[in-house]
Amino acid sequence: MVSIMNLKEKIVEWLFEVGIPREISISIFISLPILIVVIGATLGVLVIVWLERKISAAVQQRIGPEYAGPLGVIQALADGLKLLLKEDIIPARGDKWLFTLGPAIVVIPVLLSYLVVPFGQGLIIADISLGIFFWIAISSVAPMGLLIAGYGSNNKYSFLGGLRAAAQSISYEIPLALCVLSICLLSHSLSTVDIVEQQSRFGILGWNIWRQPIGFIIFLIASLAECERLPFDLPEAEEELVAGYQTEYSGIKFGLFYVASYLNLLVSALFVTVLYLGGWDLSIPFISFSLEGILNEGLLSVVNGFLGIFVTLAKAYIFLFLSILTRWTLPRVRMDQLLDLGWKFLLPIALGNLLLTASFQLTLL
């Protein structure tokens, strides 16, 4: 596999030969992967929105989007353009700066989370040794944006929605982090790439889902709560809070909240894949298949890269399919039930799972 450093040198040299100064060439190389991730994540959101509408329609025996493009595939794009062209209204007595800052604080940390997601062997923007820690740290900033948005709106429904969002996020972020720590103990690393490579030693049988089934279930539940998906969408419960912290928002600012929720859902699905489902690896034990003798090195790197991306996204979209089905299967819980589930049930079990994992690791030393 061609390393990232070799690829960087080749691209920089090619840009330099074209006539672009070396400093600008390095800047282009640094910004290009980030731009690709942003565009790819946005396209992923469009696919998720289309899938959710089609799957929801199938569950309810409807047709769903049909006229905007083939099978309604550009319906989400049309909705995005509509939001972009709508008037941006700021409440007269609201705090203009906080009202504007809220959506940005929500969407930026979610986009930064994609930097440490490995889509294949060597296909990662920032392969840092503390990738998991970076994801947990950066994702805990987003609830501040929801709280700021609710407070800056000068609306009691918005403020209550922001408080609910902060309480819900804190309640479920702790058991989620404990489950992730259990995986890090098993893998002896905080690097997302190391976690995937550790699982790939024994193929499908080496996936962490077999060694951490309790942690996997807790991670799924906590991820749905973190993304504010049904049955945990209490911060924007229409019957009680109009639309929660989004009540006063319109136009592109509302669109940012909408995009951030689906970006968060997609990155949660990708981390489920990385932590529990072997990431880009889909090898079967005792059965080896290689293309090394058939393809040359450059073509082999391209094929392996595309296969890694395909396998990673296929696993992630299985989780997304389950989350969409959950939306139309389970009723919304009450706020007290939500907090009881997080603090009285998931937190003790996640802590016990972490202690049990640590005990086994000490025994094996």
N, C-alpha and C positions, 0 to 999 in steps of 0.2 A: 504493500500500500504506500502510495506517495505521501510523505509526511507534509504537514502544514508548512513547516519552515522551508522545505524545498520548493513547494508550490509558491510560497511568498516570494522567494528569490527569483523564480522563473517569471512570475507576473511583473515584478518590479523591473527586472531586466528588459522584458518585452516593452513595457511602457516607456522605459528610458530610451530604448532604441527607436521608438516611434517619435520621440522628441519631447517627451514630458520630463521635467526635472525630477531627480530622484526623490527629493523631499515630498513633492506633490504625488509621486507614484506611490510612496509608502502610505500617505494619507488616503489615497484612493483605495489601496488594498485593505486598510483598516476599516474604512466606512462601507465598503462593498458588502462584506458578509453581514454587517448589521442591517443594511438596507434589504438584503435578501431575506433575512429573518423576519423583518417587519412586514414586508410584502407577503411572504409565505404565511405568517401568522394571520394576516388580514384575509388572505384567500381561504385559510382554514376556517376562519369565522364564517365566511360566506357559505362554505360547504356545510358547516354545522347548522346554520340557520335554515338552509334548504332541507337538510336531512330531518331536522326537528319538525318542520312543517309537514313534510311528507310522511314521516313515521307517525306523527300525531294524527294526521288525517287518516292513515290506515287503521290506527287503533280505534278511531271514532267512525270508521266506515265512510269517510269522505274522500274527495279527490285531492284537495290541497292545491298549492300553486300549479297553474296549468298554462297560462297564456303568456307570461313574461319569459320568452325564450322557450327552448325545448324542455318540456316537463316543468316549466317554471324555474329554471336554474338561475336566471338573473333577477328573480323577484327580490332577493336580499340586496343586490346591487341597486335596484330601482329604489328600494326603501332608503338605502344609504344616501343616494343622491337627493331624495326628497328631504331628508333631515338636514343635509348640507345646505340646501337652498331655503330652508325655513328661517323665519326671523328669530334672532337671538334675543330673548327677553330677560331682563334682570329686574327682580322685584324692587320697587321704589324705596322701601325701607330696609332692604337687605344690604349686607356688606358686599360691595362689588368685588373686592379683591379676593375675599374668601370664597365667594360664590363662583368666581372664575378659576380659582386655584384648586378647588375640590376635585373636579373631573381629571385634571392633570395628575394630581397625587395618586389617584386611583389607577389610572391606565399605565403610567410610566413604570412602577415596580413590576407589574405583570409582564410588560414587554421585556424588562431586564431579566426576568426569570428564564427566558428562552436562551440566554447566553450560555447557560451551563447544561443545556439538554443535548445529549449526544444522539444524533440521528443515524450514525453509522460509525464504522472504524475510522477515526480521524475526522469525522464530520461534526465538529463542535466549535463554537466561536471562541469560548474561553475555557480551556481545559485546566482549571485551577484545582489545587489539592483540597480546597474547602468549598467545593461546589454545592454540596447539600446545605452546609451552614449558610452560604451566601443566599440560597433560595429561601430558606426559612427566615433569615434576617430581613431580606428585601420584601418578602410577601407580608410581613407584619406591619409594613408602613401603610399599605392600602386602606385598612380600616380608619386611619386618621383622616384620609381624604373623604370618606363617607361621613364621618362626624363633622368635619369642616363644612362639607356641602350642606348638611342639615342645619348647622348653626348659622351659616351665612345666608340661608334662605329667609330667615326671620318668619318662619312658619312652624306652628306647633306640630303639625303632622310630619313635616320634614325633619324637625329636631328629634321627635320620638323615633322616627325611622332610623336616623343616624345613631341614636343611642342603642337601639336594638341591634343594628349592624355591628357596632363596636362590641357589645356584650356577646353576641353570637360568635364573632370571630375569635375573641379571646377564649371563649369556652371550648371551642373545638380546635383551636390551634395547638393547645397544650397536648391533648392525646395524639394529634397528628404528628407533632414533633417527637413524642416518645416512641411512636411506631417507627419513625425514620431513624431514630437513634438505635433501635434494635437491629435494623438492617445494617447500619454502620458498624455495629459491634460484630455482626456476622462476617462482614466484608473486610474489617480492619482498615477501613478507609472512609474518608468523607468525599472522595472524588466520584462523580457520577460515572466516569469511564471505568474506574477500577471496580465499581459495583457491578457493572454489566459484564466485564471481563471475568470477574470471579464467578458469576452465575454460568458463564458459557463453558466452563471446564467440563461439565457433565451434561451439556445440552439441555434439553427440556427438563430432565430430572434434577438439574441443578438450580432451577428457578427458586427464588426466595418465597414464592407463594406456597410451596410445599413445606418449607421450614418455618414460615411465619403465617399460618392461616388466620390466626386470631388478629394479628397485626394488619393483615390484608383487609379483613372485614372492617376493622376500626378505621383504617385509612380511607376506605371507600365512603363510609358514613361521614367521616370528618371532612372529606373533600367535597361532598355534596353540600354540607352545611357551610363550608368556607365559600363556595360558589353561590350560595343563596338559592339553591335549586329546591324545587318541591321535593319532599314535604317540609323543607326548612327555609322557605322564602318569606319569613315573617318581617324582615325590614321593609319590604315593599308590598305587604299584604293589602290588596285592593279594598277588601271589605272593611278594614279597620283604619288604614292610614292613607287612603286615596292612592298614592304611589310611593309612600315613604319618603326617603331623602331625595327622590327624583321629582317630587310634586311640582316644584316651581321651575323645573328645567325644560328647555325646548331647544329645537335646532341641533346644532352640532354638539353642544355640551351634553344634551340628553343622549345623543348618538355615542359619545365617548363612554358614558356609563354602560350603554347597551353593548358596545364592543368589548369593554373591559370584562364584563361578566362572562362572555363567551371565550375571550382570550384566557381567562382564569380557568374556565372549564377545560379548555384544550390543554393548557400546561399541566393541569392536575392529571388529565388522562395520560400525558406523556411521562409524568413522574411515576404514575402507577406502572407504566410499561417498563421504565428504567429500574425501578426499585424491586418490583415483584415478578415481572414477566420476561426478564432476560433481555430487555432492550432490543437491539437490532439482531440478536442471535436467535436462530430457529433451527439449530442443529439437532439431530436425533442421535442418541448414544449408540455406539457400535456401528454406525452407518456413516461413512465418509464420502463426500462428493466434492470434487475440486475442479475448477476450470483453469488451473495453472498451466497445464500442458496444452490447452486448446487455444487460449488467448494470450496475446502479448501483455507485457506489464502495464502499459498505459490503458489499454482497453479493459484489462482485468480490474484495475482500480475504479474505472467508471462503472462497470457492471456491478462490482461489489458495493459501490456507493449507492447506486440506485436500488439495489436489493435491500440494503440496510434501511434506507428511507422508507421503502415500501413496507417492510416488515414492522418497523417502528410505528408507522401511521396506521397500519392494519390493526395492530394490538390496541392502539390508543382509541380508534374508532369503535372497537368492541365495547370499551368502557363508556364511550359517549352514547352508544346505542342503549346500553343498560340504564344510563342516567335519564335518557329521554323516555324510556318505558316507565321508569319510576315516577316520572312527573304525572303520568296518567293512570297510575295504579294506586298510589298511596295518598290518603287525605292529608291536608296540612295539619301539623301539630300546633298545640297552644304554646305560648311563650314559656310558661312554667314547665311544661313537658320537655321543651327544647333544652332548657337549662338543666333540668334534672337528668336528662339523657347524657348531656355532656359532662357534668360535674360528678354525678352520683353513680354513673354506670361506665361510660367509656374511659374516664380518667383513671379510676382504680384498676380496670382491666388492662389498660395500656401500660400503667406503671408496673403491675404484676408481670405482664409479658416482658417488659424490659428487664426486670430483676431476674426472671427465669432465664432469659437469654444470657445475661451477664454471668449467672451461676454456671450455666453449661460451658460458657467460654473459659471461665476460670478452672473448671474441672478438666477441660481438654488441654490446658497448658502444661 
